[in-house]
Amino acid sequence: MKRKLSYIGIGLFLILAFAFSAYKLMNARDYQLFGSITSRVETQEKVVALTFDDGPTDNTGAILSLLDDYQVKATFFLIGQDIEQHPEEAKKIVVAGHQIGNHTYSHQRMVLKSPSFIKNEIEKTDALIANMGDQEIPVVRPPYGKKLIGFPYYLNKHQRKTITWNLEPDTFFTKAADKINYVKENIQPGSIILMHPMYDQTDNELQAIEGILQSLTDEGYTFVTVDELLKYSE
């Protein structure tokens, strides 16, 4: 009986250890089992990448106008189904000269999904981005930053890059001033900043973006696209 209970205890321990490891792997910003993943570029140059997830939506014009005011190029990780719903807004991003990234078609967590599902999510969005006039092979960001085996395996097989982030002000704060201070206090050369302005109806996110643009510019930082930032690590 004692031996049986011991085996059960060991089994439970192994299950919990596996579950914990899978959870950590799923949420890791700078590690995956296959291929290239980047949360920040190691560089001494004061360059950063400002990235936006989701959309496009009717908020696109206001975001582009703000970036134009500061003469900044950003990277937009767009959702395929949102591109279908707002094709003209998507084209505005391309025309303005910003980088487009692939944020999958349906924005579902890329965890415990079949290879065919993952393939369709990425390739369907690739095609929509190409139809916008952007002929570059897009960098990819998994929804919510979550991935296990299938997603990075597919990207590695096709020599695609996974882009995450090392600064995420929206995750920790709601007020624009707090988001700005968080970025100012934690910024490093080569940082990738993640923000979510596409669905915001309060202008809070635009205020935060403007504050980040102004404060980092004042500190001597230059904003570049993800592709441009990656060149600093070559």
C-alpha positions in Angstrom: 0.0 0.0 0.0 2.8 2.4 0.9 4.6 1.6 -2.3 1.4 2.2 -4.3 0.9 5.6 -2.6 4.5 6.4 -3.3 4.1 5.7 -7.0 0.9 7.8 -7.0 2.8 10.7 -5.4 5.6 10.5 -7.8 3.1 10.4 -10.7 1.3 13.5 -9.4 4.6 15.3 -9.0 5.7 14.5 -12.5 2.3 15.7 -13.9 2.5 18.9 -12.0 6.1 19.5 -13.0 5.2 18.9 -16.6 2.2 21.2 -16.4 4.3 23.9 -14.8 7.0 23.6 -17.4 4.5 23.8 -20.2 2.9 26.9 -18.7 6.3 28.6 -18.4 7.2 27.6 -22.0 3.8 28.8 -23.3 4.3 32.2 -21.8 8.1 32.7 -22.3 8.9 35.9 -24.2 12.4 35.0 -25.1 12.5 31.2 -25.5 10.7 28.6 -27.6 11.6 25.0 -28.6 12.1 25.8 -32.3 13.4 28.7 -34.3 14.1 32.3 -33.7 12.3 34.4 -31.1 13.0 38.0 -30.2 11.7 40.0 -27.3 14.5 42.6 -27.4 17.7 43.1 -29.5 21.0 43.4 -27.7 22.5 46.7 -28.9 24.1 49.8 -27.4 22.3 52.0 -29.9 19.4 54.0 -28.5 16.8 52.4 -30.8 13.4 50.9 -29.9 10.5 49.4 -31.8 7.0 50.5 -31.1 4.5 47.7 -31.9 0.7 47.6 -32.0 -1.3 44.4 -31.8 -4.8 43.7 -33.3 -6.9 45.5 -35.8 -7.1 47.3 -38.1 -10.1 49.2 -36.9 -11.6 52.7 -37.3 -8.9 53.9 -34.8 -6.2 53.4 -37.5 -6.4 56.9 -38.9 -5.8 58.5 -35.5 -2.9 56.3 -34.7 -1.3 57.0 -38.1 -1.8 60.7 -37.7 0.0 60.6 -34.3 2.9 58.6 -35.7 3.2 61.0 -38.6 3.3 64.0 -36.2 6.5 62.5 -34.7 7.8 61.1 -38.0 7.9 57.6 -36.5 7.5 54.3 -38.2 6.0 51.5 -36.2 5.1 47.8 -36.6 1.4 46.8 -36.7 0.7 43.1 -36.0 -2.7 42.7 -37.7 -5.4 40.1 -37.3 -6.6 38.5 -40.6 -10.3 38.7 -39.9 -9.9 42.4 -38.9 -8.1 43.0 -42.2 -11.1 41.5 -44.0 -13.5 43.7 -42.1 -11.5 46.9 -42.5 -9.5 46.6 -45.8 -9.2 50.3 -46.4 -7.8 50.9 -42.9 -5.2 48.2 -43.5 -4.1 49.8 -46.7 -3.6 53.1 -45.0 -0.9 51.5 -42.8 0.9 50.2 -45.8 0.7 53.4 -47.7 2.1 55.3 -44.7 5.2 53.1 -44.8 4.8 51.2 -41.6 5.7 47.5 -41.2 3.0 44.9 -41.1 3.2 41.8 -38.9 1.1 38.6 -38.9 -1.0 38.2 -35.7 -2.9 35.1 -37.1 -6.3 35.1 -38.7 -8.7 34.6 -35.7 -6.5 35.6 -32.8 -7.0 32.3 -30.9 -4.3 31.1 -28.6 -1.8 29.0 -30.6 -1.7 26.3 -28.0 -2.9 22.7 -28.5 -3.9 23.4 -32.1 -3.5 21.1 -35.0 -0.8 21.7 -37.6 -3.4 22.4 -40.3 -5.1 25.0 -38.0 -1.8 26.8 -37.4 -0.9 26.7 -41.1 -4.2 28.1 -42.1 -4.1 30.8 -39.4 -0.8 32.1 -40.6 -1.0 31.6 -44.4 -4.5 33.0 -44.7 -3.3 36.2 -43.0 -0.1 36.2 -45.1 -2.3 36.3 -48.2 -4.4 39.1 -46.9 -1.3 41.2 -46.1 0.1 40.5 -49.5 -3.1 41.7 -51.1 -2.7 45.0 -49.3 0.4 45.6 -51.4 3.0 44.5 -48.8 5.2 41.9 -50.5 7.6 41.4 -47.5 7.3 38.1 -45.7 5.7 39.2 -42.4 7.2 38.6 -39.0 4.8 36.8 -36.7 3.5 37.4 -33.2 1.4 34.7 -31.5 -1.9 36.0 -29.9 -1.3 36.8 -26.2 2.3 35.7 -26.8 1.3 32.1 -26.2 2.9 29.2 -28.0 4.1 25.7 -27.3 5.3 23.3 -30.0 3.2 23.4 -33.2 3.4 27.2 -33.7 7.2 27.7 -33.4 7.7 24.4 -35.3 5.7 25.7 -38.3 7.5 29.1 -38.2 11.0 27.4 -37.9 10.1 25.1 -40.8 9.4 28.1 -43.0 12.3 30.2 -41.7 9.9 32.8 -40.1 10.7 34.9 -37.0 8.6 35.0 -33.8 8.5 38.5 -32.3 7.4 39.1 -28.8 8.2 42.1 -26.5 10.0 43.1 -23.3 7.8 46.1 -22.4 4.0 45.8 -22.0 2.5 48.9 -20.3 -1.1 47.9 -21.0 -0.7 44.7 -19.0 0.1 46.5 -15.8 -1.6 49.9 -16.0 -4.8 51.6 -17.1 -3.9 55.3 -16.8 -1.8 56.9 -19.6 0.6 58.6 -17.1 1.4 55.3 -15.4 2.0 53.6 -18.8 4.4 56.4 -19.8 6.3 56.3 -16.5 6.6 52.5 -16.7 8.2 52.7 -20.2 10.5 55.6 -19.1 11.7 53.6 -16.1 12.2 50.3 -17.9 13.4 51.3 -21.4 16.6 49.8 -22.7 18.3 50.1 -26.1 16.8 47.5 -28.4 13.5 47.3 -26.5 10.2 46.2 -28.2 7.2 48.0 -26.8 3.7 46.4 -27.1 0.6 48.5 -27.1 -3.1 47.9 -27.9 -4.7 51.1 -29.3 -7.0 49.6 -31.9 -10.0 48.9 -29.8 -9.6 51.8 -27.3 -12.6 54.2 -27.3 -11.3 56.5 -24.5 -8.2 58.1 -26.2 -6.3 56.9 -23.1 -4.1 54.7 -25.3 -3.3 57.5 -27.8 -2.3 59.8 -24.9 0.0 57.0 -23.6 1.5 56.5 -27.0 2.1 60.3 -27.5 3.7 60.5 -24.0 6.0 57.6 -24.8 6.9 59.1 -28.2 7.7 62.4 -26.6 9.6 61.2 -23.5 11.8 58.7 -25.4 12.5 61.2 -28.1 13.6 63.6 -25.4 15.9 60.9 -24.1 17.6 60.5 -27.4 15.9 57.3 -28.6 15.0 56.6 -32.2 11.9 54.6 -33.1 12.4 51.9 -35.8 10.4 49.1 -37.2 11.0 45.5 -36.0 12.8 44.6 -39.2 15.1 47.6 -38.8 15.6 46.8 -35.1 16.6 43.2 -36.0 19.4 44.5 -38.2 21.2 45.8 -35.1 21.7 42.2 -33.9 23.3 41.0 -37.2 
